Amino acid sequence: MLSLMDHGVFTPIRTGCFSVTLPIIDAHHHLWDLQTGNYPWLNGNKQVDFRYGDYSAIRRDYLYDDFCDDAANQNVVKSVHMEAEWSQVNPVAESRWLTGYAQTHDLPSAIVAQAWLDREDVADVLAAHAALDLVRGVRQKPKAASRPEDFIAGAPGSMADPRFREGYALLADFGLSYDLQTPWWHLGEAADLAGDFPNIQMILNHTGLPADRSRQGLAGWRDAMHHLSQAANVVVKISGLGVPGQAWTVDSNRSIVLDTINAFGTERCMFASNFPVDRLCATYDVIFNGFKTMTADFDDEERVKLFHDNAARIYRL
């Protein structure tokens, strides 16, 4: 049951392991209009290298009605839009389009905008984003190695790059948070960055990208997540758990979800769909009912934090 409105105080009612009135803030989803926006990875003639492989199924418009159809069986009350890699030529254009779109639709409730922190115009871009009422933070995917063994400390464009850090420091001046998407072998750099700028809220995207489900891969991911969790100004979005060629199931993702909550606590985790991207892996219901099943033993207060309250606090909804 989709209900994109502010319900105020909620009292969950349980039916088996599900809570039929459990309020959800989807903390990470996208919208795109391919006629209005310029998304090189969606509008271009060729697909780019993508962690889920072939993504031709989502190279079409994804707007309010599409999201409502996908989320129709869930009690989604608000949502956070994540920048969808609009052309870097004008990163503010996407935020302006979304701001106008939200005036005639029930979503998004907040925007995480695109910004390139190592660009010379970063201060102007941040100022333009901050002037828009729905913008809460920005995302830049820093330069990352494709494998743990290829990691180079301080590589240009990484979180240890002085130019990146100069731009990152400006986030505090504009009251903006930072959404980070990077492989887990870069989380040491993220921990250093969070520690050096404790007044900037960092939000780790997609559970630290535990794509390598081997014993060694999961051990490395788990150690990196525990290390990052020591920074009190870091929270994590549990999302993006698809693995190419594998079904999205509770059994395949339960330990990752529970290990993340164990590391960060129920005060610093939130659930998100990453739709329509994760539609390549599962339906909206499979994902959110899966999260509900995994947290069935949590008390009602903890569950409302994970599904709603933490996102409301972090994104100031």
Buried (B, 14 or more C-beta within 10 A) or exposed (E): EBBBEEEEEBEBEEEEEBBEBBBBBBBBBBBBEEEEBBBEBBEEEEEEEEBBEEBEEBBEBBBBEBBBEBBEEBBBBBBBBBBBBBBEEEBBBBBBBBBEBBEEBBBBBBBBBBBBBBBEEBBEBBEBBBEBEBBBBBBBBBBBBEEBEEBEEEBEBBBBBEBBBEBBBBBBEBBBBBBBBBBBBBBBBBBBBBEEBEEBBBBBBBBBBBBBBEEEBBEBBBEBBBBBBEBEBBBBBBBBBBBEEEEBEBEBBBBBBBBBBBBBBBEBBBBBBBBBBBBBBBBBEBBBBBBBBBBEEBEBEBBBBBBBBBBBEBBEB
